């Protein structure tokens, strides 16, 4: 069967002699990744202009008050390392110390429960002879370290004052003033004002600070 008798619908195959160039795919531009937003912990909020001015105003006001009224009284005493350790030891000893009940306190109301102490002296006293079912007796083994004995819980050594002259001999870093019981209100207020200007801590003030109210 010749080529002429073939159906006209079948088109002859065309052969390309020259190599057709292959089109390379156009590379799409890669979108730049946005930088990760800083976390809330890493953010450092800058104070606003109004807040910054208010803080500076409070600081300058406090400094001006210190210059006008004198140094501020310390809340705690300045102690050495050994004294701080012994003060902490004293707290633990105080927690372990028993209650010293007076003999026959449960029998007579006039003796009182735990308000006073008298050493038992009776010859047949079971408390004096340390019977186990009786209350403990005050003895030297319950004492606190001598170096911190008599200090307040904040480390101050209290000094009783009656007048302004006795305030002059007080060390503000180590001692605190206790205004005597017999001082009147008018003189007491005057002593508190003098102590405040000198930066001396008063343990029994009439006028308390705003933070301690």
Sine and cosine of phi, psi and omega as CSV:
sin_phi,cos_phi,sin_psi,cos_psi,sin_omega,cos_omega
0.00,0.00,0.81,-0.58,-0.09,-1.00
-0.99,0.15,0.17,-0.99,0.00,-1.00
-0.93,0.36,-0.42,0.91,-0.06,-1.00
-0.96,0.28,-0.48,0.88,-0.02,-1.00
-0.98,0.18,-0.10,0.99,0.03,-1.00
-0.92,0.39,0.46,-0.89,-0.02,-1.00
-0.90,0.44,0.64,-0.77,-0.04,-1.00
-0.93,0.36,-0.28,0.96,-0.03,-1.00
-0.94,0.35,-0.49,0.87,-0.01,-1.00
-0.98,0.21,0.95,-0.32,-0.02,-1.00
-0.98,0.21,0.60,-0.80,0.01,-1.00
-0.93,0.37,0.64,-0.77,-0.02,-1.00
-0.95,0.32,0.77,-0.64,-0.01,-1.00
-1.00,-0.03,0.78,-0.63,0.03,-1.00
-0.97,-0.23,0.75,-0.66,0.00,-1.00
-1.00,-0.05,0.84,-0.54,0.01,-1.00
-0.99,0.16,-0.65,0.76,-0.01,-1.00
-1.00,0.00,0.62,-0.78,0.00,-1.00
-0.95,0.30,0.83,-0.56,0.02,-1.00
-0.96,0.27,0.70,-0.71,0.00,-1.00
-0.93,0.36,0.70,-0.71,0.00,-1.00
-1.00,0.08,0.82,-0.57,0.01,-1.00
-0.98,0.21,0.82,-0.58,0.04,-1.00
-0.98,0.20,0.62,-0.79,0.05,-1.00
-0.91,0.41,0.70,-0.71,-0.01,-1.00
-0.96,0.29,0.81,-0.58,-0.01,-1.00
-0.96,0.27,0.81,-0.58,0.03,-1.00
-0.97,0.25,0.62,-0.78,0.01,-1.00
-0.91,0.41,0.75,-0.66,-0.01,-1.00
-0.98,0.18,0.80,-0.60,0.00,-1.00
-0.94,0.35,0.71,-0.70,0.02,-1.00
-0.93,0.36,0.74,-0.67,0.02,-1.00
-0.96,0.29,0.73,-0.69,0.02,-1.00
-0.95,0.32,0.60,-0.80,0.02,-1.00
-0.90,0.44,0.66,-0.75,-0.01,-1.00
-0.89,0.46,0.66,-0.75,0.00,-1.00
-0.92,0.39,0.69,-0.72,0.00,-1.00
-0.88,0.47,0.61,-0.79,-0.01,-1.00
-0.93,0.37,0.27,-0.96,-0.02,-1.00
-0.91,0.41,-0.49,0.87,0.01,-1.00
-0.95,0.33,-0.55,0.83,-0.04,-1.00
-0.98,0.17,-0.29,0.96,-0.02,-1.00
-0.94,0.34,0.73,-0.69,0.06,-1.00
-0.92,-0.39,0.96,-0.28,-0.05,-1.00
-0.97,0.25,0.83,-0.56,0.03,-1.00
-0.98,0.17,0.68,-0.74,0.01,-1.00
-0.90,0.43,0.59,-0.80,0.03,-1.00
-0.93,0.37,0.30,-0.96,-0.05,-1.00
-0.89,0.46,-0.63,0.77,-0.01,-1.00
-0.93,0.38,-0.66,0.75,0.00,-1.00
-0.92,0.40,-0.65,0.76,0.01,-1.00
-0.88,0.48,-0.68,0.73,0.01,-1.00
-0.91,0.41,-0.62,0.79,0.00,-1.00
-0.91,0.42,-0.67,0.75,0.02,-1.00
-0.90,0.44,-0.68,0.74,0.03,-1.00
-0.91,0.42,-0.59,0.81,0.02,-1.00
-0.92,0.40,-0.65,0.76,0.04,-1.00
-0.91,0.41,-0.65,0.76,0.01,-1.00
-0.90,0.44,-0.70,0.71,0.01,-1.00
-0.92,0.40,-0.56,0.83,0.03,-1.00
-0.92,0.39,-0.64,0.77,0.02,-1.00
-0.92,0.40,-0.67,0.74,0.03,-1.00
-0.90,0.44,-0.64,0.77,0.04,-1.00
-0.91,0.41,-0.58,0.81,0.03,-1.00
-0.92,0.39,-0.61,0.79,0.03,-1.00
-0.91,0.42,-0.63,0.77,0.02,-1.00
-0.93,0.38,-0.59,0.81,-0.05,-1.00
-0.98,0.22,-0.73,0.68,-0.09,-1.00
-0.99,-0.12,-0.07,1.00,-0.04,-1.00
0.99,-0.13,0.01,-1.00,-0.02,-1.00
-0.93,0.37,0.50,-0.87,0.02,-1.00
-0.96,0.28,0.62,-0.79,-0.01,-1.00
-0.95,0.31,0.73,-0.69,0.01,-1.00
-0.94,0.33,0.52,-0.86,0.03,-1.00
-0.99,0.10,-0.42,0.91,0.00,-1.00
-0.74,-0.68,0.44,-0.90,-0.01,-1.00
-0.98,0.20,0.42,-0.91,0.06,-1.00
-1.00,0.04,0.95,-0.32,-0.07,-1.00
-0.91,-0.42,0.41,-0.91,0.09,-1.00
-0.99,0.15,0.13,-0.99,-0.03,-1.00
-0.89,0.46,-0.67,0.74,0.00,-1.00
-0.92,0.39,-0.63,0.78,0.01,-1.00
-0.93,0.38,-0.62,0.79,0.06,-1.00
-0.90,0.44,-0.64,0.77,0.02,-1.00
-0.91,0.42,-0.69,0.72,0.00,-1.00
-0.93,0.37,-0.54,0.84,0.05,-1.00
-0.92,0.40,-0.63,0.78,0.07,-1.00
-0.92,0.39,-0.62,0.78,0.05,-1.00
-0.90,0.43,-0.61,0.79,0.02,-1.00
-0.89,0.46,-0.61,0.79,0.03,-1.00
-0.89,0.46,-0.66,0.75,0.01,-1.00
-0.93,0.37,-0.58,0.82,0.04,-1.00
-0.93,0.38,-0.62,0.78,0.02,-1.00
-0.90,0.44,-0.58,0.81,0.01,-1.00
-0.94,0.35,-0.52,0.85,-0.03,-1.00
-1.00,0.05,-0.22,0.98,-0.08,-1.00
-0.94,0.35,0.75,-0.66,-0.01,-1.00
-0.98,0.21,0.14,-0.99,0.07,-1.00
-1.00,0.07,0.79,-0.61,-0.02,-1.00
-1.00,-0.05,0.99,-0.17,0.00,-1.00
-1.00,0.07,0.68,-0.74,-0.01,-1.00
-0.97,0.24,0.54,-0.84,-0.04,-1.00
-0.88,0.48,0.70,-0.71,0.01,-1.00
0.89,0.46,0.39,0.92,0.04,-1.00
-0.93,0.37,-0.45,0.89,0.03,-1.00
-0.99,0.15,-0.13,0.99,-0.07,-1.00
-0.98,-0.17,-0.58,0.82,-0.07,-1.00
-0.83,-0.55,0.77,-0.64,-0.02,-1.00
-0.94,0.33,-0.53,0.85,-0.07,-1.00
-0.91,0.41,-0.38,0.92,0.01,-1.00
-0.95,0.30,-0.55,0.84,-0.06,-1.00
1.00,0.04,0.35,-0.94,-0.07,-1.00
-0.99,0.12,-0.96,0.29,-0.09,-1.00
-0.83,-0.56,0.25,0.97,-0.09,-1.00
-0.98,0.20,-0.44,0.90,-0.08,-1.00
-0.64,-0.77,0.28,-0.96,0.00,-1.00
-0.71,-0.70,0.72,-0.70,0.12,-0.99
-0.72,-0.70,0.73,-0.68,0.00,-1.00
-0.94,0.33,0.75,-0.67,0.02,-1.00
-0.94,0.34,0.75,-0.67,-0.06,-1.00
-0.87,-0.49,-0.02,1.00,-0.04,-1.00
-0.91,0.41,0.57,-0.82,-0.02,-1.00
-0.91,0.41,-0.59,0.81,-0.01,-1.00
-0.98,-0.17,0.24,0.97,-0.07,-1.00
-0.92,0.39,0.84,-0.55,0.01,-1.00
-0.96,0.27,-0.48,0.88,0.04,-1.00
-0.95,0.32,-0.62,0.79,0.03,-1.00
-0.90,0.43,-0.54,0.84,-0.02,-1.00
-1.00,0.01,0.16,0.99,0.13,-0.99
0.88,0.48,0.71,0.70,0.12,-0.99
-0.94,0.34,0.61,-0.79,-0.15,-0.99
-0.91,0.42,-0.45,0.89,-0.03,-1.00
-1.00,0.03,0.08,1.00,0.08,-1.00
-0.98,-0.19,0.27,-0.96,-0.02,-1.00
-0.94,0.35,0.41,-0.91,0.01,-1.00
-0.93,0.37,0.45,-0.90,0.01,-1.00
-0.97,-0.24,0.59,-0.81,0.06,-1.00
-0.90,0.45,0.81,-0.58,0.00,-1.00
-0.60,-0.80,0.18,-0.98,-0.14,-0.99
-0.94,0.35,-0.37,0.93,-0.04,-1.00
-0.93,0.37,-0.27,0.96,-0.01,-1.00
-1.00,-0.04,0.07,1.00,-0.07,-1.00
-0.96,0.27,0.33,-0.94,0.03,-1.00
-1.00,-0.08,0.24,-0.97,0.02,-1.00
-0.83,0.56,0.67,-0.74,-0.11,-0.99
-0.91,0.42,-0.47,0.88,-0.08,-1.00
-0.95,0.32,-0.46,0.89,-0.02,-1.00
-0.91,-0.42,0.24,0.97,-0.03,-1.00
-0.96,0.29,0.76,-0.66,0.00,-1.00
1.00,-0.02,-0.06,1.00,0.02,-1.00
-0.99,0.17,0.44,-0.90,0.10,-1.00
-0.97,0.26,0.23,-0.97,0.04,-1.00
-0.86,0.52,-0.42,0.91,0.04,-1.00
-1.00,0.03,0.01,1.00,0.09,-1.00
0.99,-0.12,-0.01,1.00,0.01,-1.00
-0.98,0.18,0.51,-0.86,0.16,-0.99
-0.99,-0.17,0.91,-0.42,-0.09,-1.00
-0.95,0.32,0.63,-0.77,0.04,-1.00
-0.78,-0.62,0.86,-0.51,0.00,-1.00
-0.97,0.23,0.76,-0.65,-0.01,-1.00
-0.83,-0.56,0.58,-0.81,0.04,-1.00
-0.92,-0.40,-0.45,0.89,-0.05,-1.00
-0.57,-0.82,0.06,-1.00,-0.06,-1.00
-0.94,0.35,-0.42,0.91,0.00,-1.00
-0.92,0.40,-0.57,0.82,0.00,-1.00
-0.96,0.28,-0.32,0.95,0.07,-1.00
-0.95,0.32,-0.39,0.92,-0.06,-1.00
-0.94,0.35,-0.48,0.88,-0.05,-1.00
-1.00,0.02,0.20,0.98,-0.04,-1.00
-1.00,-0.10,0.72,-0.69,0.09,-1.00
-1.00,0.02,0.92,-0.40,-0.07,-1.00
-0.89,0.46,-0.43,0.90,-0.05,-1.00
-0.99,0.17,-0.42,0.91,-0.10,-0.99
-0.88,-0.48,-0.41,0.91,-0.11,-0.99
-0.84,-0.54,0.40,-0.92,0.04,-1.00
-0.75,-0.66,0.48,-0.88,-0.06,-1.00
-1.00,-0.03,0.63,-0.77,0.15,-0.99
-0.84,-0.54,0.93,-0.37,-0.02,-1.00
-0.95,0.30,0.75,-0.66,-0.11,-0.99
-0.88,0.48,0.44,-0.90,-0.06,-1.00
-0.92,0.40,-0.53,0.85,-0.07,-1.00
-0.99,0.16,-0.04,1.00,-0.01,-1.00
-0.98,0.21,0.73,-0.69,0.00,-1.00
-0.95,0.31,0.15,-0.99,-0.10,-1.00
-0.92,0.39,-0.68,0.73,-0.05,-1.00
-0.90,0.45,-0.71,0.70,0.01,-1.00
-0.94,0.33,-0.53,0.85,0.02,-1.00
-0.90,0.44,-0.70,0.72,0.03,-1.00
-0.89,0.45,-0.60,0.80,0.04,-1.00
-0.91,0.41,-0.66,0.75,0.02,-1.00
-0.92,0.40,-0.61,0.79,0.04,-1.00
-0.90,0.43,-0.61,0.79,0.02,-1.00
-0.92,0.40,-0.66,0.75,0.03,-1.00
-0.91,0.41,-0.67,0.75,0.01,-1.00
-0.91,0.42,-0.60,0.80,0.01,-1.00
-0.91,0.41,-0.64,0.77,0.02,-1.00
-0.93,0.36,-0.49,0.87,0.01,-1.00
-1.00,0.00,-0.06,1.00,0.00,-1.00
0.97,0.25,0.52,0.86,-0.01,-1.00
-0.98,-0.18,0.73,-0.68,0.01,-1.00
-0.98,0.19,0.77,-0.63,0.02,-1.00
-0.96,-0.26,0.80,-0.60,-0.09,-1.00
-0.99,0.13,-0.41,0.91,-0.02,-1.00
-0.78,-0.63,0.90,0.43,-0.05,-1.00
-0.99,0.15,0.42,-0.91,0.15,-0.99
-0.99,0.13,-0.75,0.66,0.02,-1.00
-1.00,0.02,0.93,-0.36,0.02,-1.00
-1.00,-0.04,0.43,-0.90,0.02,-1.00
-0.95,0.30,0.30,-0.96,-0.06,-1.00
-0.90,0.44,-0.58,0.81,-0.02,-1.00
-0.95,0.31,-0.39,0.92,-0.05,-1.00
-0.99,-0.12,-0.02,1.00,-0.04,-1.00
-0.97,0.22,0.00,0.00,0.00,0.00
